[in-house]
Amino acid sequence: MSTPTQHKQQAEHNKAFTQHLNLDTTFYLDWIVTAAFYAALHFVEWFLTSKGHTGRRDHQLRDVYISREADLRAIYGDYTELKYQSEGARYECFTFEPDEVRNDILPLLDRIEAHITSNLT
């Protein structure tokens, strides 16, 4: 089982990847969206494990937990939208425009990170 520190490090690692590629020139916007979702997932897992909860390996159980946990409910909409976009990239072959990723998708991750960080520090 991963520790809170490991989840935080993985979240930061995944987020760093989303910032590594040039949005205007990369062919891999779908992977940036996917990495953004997995960064968000690990930010949530950092929160859960820091509060003594068992990590959630099941996406549906994690979704329920986010929707019901008072300290996480505020990010539920952002998290589910990011999950939807990631699933679309992975399973439905969604394509993305640089401005869409920059202005609509990555801000979801930023808000999730800010919320989690403010609740843990």
N, C-alpha and C positions, 0 to 999 in steps of 0.2 A: 504494500500500500504506500502510495506517495505521501510525502510530508507537505505541510503548508508551504515551506520554502521551495520545495521542488515544483509545486504547482505555480507559484509566483514566478520562478525562474523560467518555466516553460511558457507561461503567458507572455513574459517579456521577450523571450526568444522568438515566439511566433509573431508578436507585434513588430519586432525589429525587422523580420522578413517582409512585412507589409510595407515597410518604409524603405527597403533596400532597392527595390526596382523602380525605375522611372515610369510613372503611370502613363505618361504621354507616348512612350516608345515601346513598352513591353508588350509581348504577345500573351502574357500570362496573367491578365487581370482576374481570370477565374481562380487562379491559385492564390492571388492576393486576398480575394473574398473568402476563400476557404481558410486560409491562414488567420484571417481576422476572426472568423467564427471560432476557430480552435483556440485562439488567444482569449477570447471572451469566455469560452468554456473553462479554461484553466484559471482565469480570474475568479470565476464562480467557485471552482473547486478549491482555490486558495482560501476564499471566504469560508466555505463549508468546513474544510478540515481545520482551519484556525479556530472555529467555534466548537470543535470537538465532534462534528458530524462525520459519519463515514462518507467517503467519496462516492459519488454517483457514477457508476459505469454505464448506466442505462439512460439514454437521452430522454425518454418519456418520463422516467422518475425524476430526473433533474428538472425538467420543465415544470412538473407538478410542484416540486419543492420551491423553485423560484417563484411560482405564482402564489404560493401560500406563506412563505417565510416573510415576515414583516419587513426585515432589513433588505430583502431582495426584490420585493414586489415592484418597486419603482423602476427596475431595469427590465421587467418582464417583456414589455413591448419591444424595446431595443434588441433584447436577446433573441426573441422569437423571430423578429424581422431579419436579423443577421443569420440565424439558423436557416430560415427560408431561402435567403439569397445563396447561401452556401450549398444547400441541398439542390437548388436550381442549377448552380454551376456544375455540381458533381453528377447529378442524375438526369437533369432535363436539358443540358447543354445550353444554359443561359449564356448570353454574351453580354458584355459590359462595355460601357464607354468610360474613358478616363475620368471625365467630370462626374459621372454617376458614382464611381468608386470614391473619388476624392470628396464629393459634397454630400453624398447620401449614405454610403456604406461605412467608410472609415470613421465618420463621426459617431456612429452607433457604438463602435468599439471604444472610442475615446470616452463616451459617456459611461459605459459599463466600467471601464477601468477607474475613472474618477470616483464613481459611486462606491465601488468595492474598496478602493484605497482609502476613501474618507471614512469608511466604516471599520477599517482595520488599523488605522494609525491615529 
